[in-house]
Amino acid sequence: MNLLASQTCVEIRQEIGWTEKRIVETKFDIHLFENQLTVKDDVFPLTSIFDISYRKKPETDAMGFLYIHTDKGVRTFYIKEDAYSLVSAYRKLKSDRPELR
């Protein structure tokens, strides 16, 4: 399979110790291939994805959201970097292949 685009996402969780509360950020990548999109251990066939979009303020440290619209609902992910390359690669792939429309 040929990797078309990838996007780094952030998972945020809080840990509470004896005297402190910590916010832990873990990074992972979303990979777009010719027939599927992979997120950690989940695999989404491109035929089950309706659209990919994102919203992020232009500030460098701003947290944004990446939305994957599937036939099972919308999956939302936190992002710190612009997701333009992933979204544009998906939309180009969708426009080139009629079975994905």
C-alpha positions, -999 to +999 in steps of 0.1 A: +000+000+000+011+035-008+010+061+020-007+093+006-008+115+037-005+114+074-016+136+103-003+138+138-030+138+165-029+143+202-046+122+229-051+141+262-058+125+295-056+135+332-037+116+358-043+123+395-015+115+419-014+119+457-007+156+456-010+167+420-030+165+388-011+160+356-022+164+320-006+138+298-005+142+260+002+112+237+008+116+200-003+092+173-005+094+135-035+089+112-024+074+078-042+077+045-036+049+020-052+043-014-079+020+001-081+028+038-075+052+066-057+039+097-061+054+132-041+035+159-056+000+157-087+010+138-090+007+100-116+026+080-121+015+044-124+046+022-159+034+010-171+039+046-158+075+049-180+104+037-157+133+044-127+145+063-126+181+077-109+201+104-111+233+124-081+250+139-073+286+149-042+300+132-023+305+165+007+281+168-002+266+202-039+264+195-056+230+197-078+221+167-102+193+158-100+168+129-134+152+120-137+119+101-173+115+089-181+078+085-211+056+080-208+047+118-208+084+129-183+112+133-149+105+149-132+136+164-095+139+171-073+167+186-047+182+164-020+208+170-008+211+133-028+221+102-045+191+086-047+206+051-024+179+035-045+150+048-078+167+038-067+177+003-052+142-003-085+126+007-106+150-015-083+145-045-085+107-041-123+110-037-126+131-069-104+107-089-123+076-079-160+075-087-168+046-063-159+069-034-184+096-042 
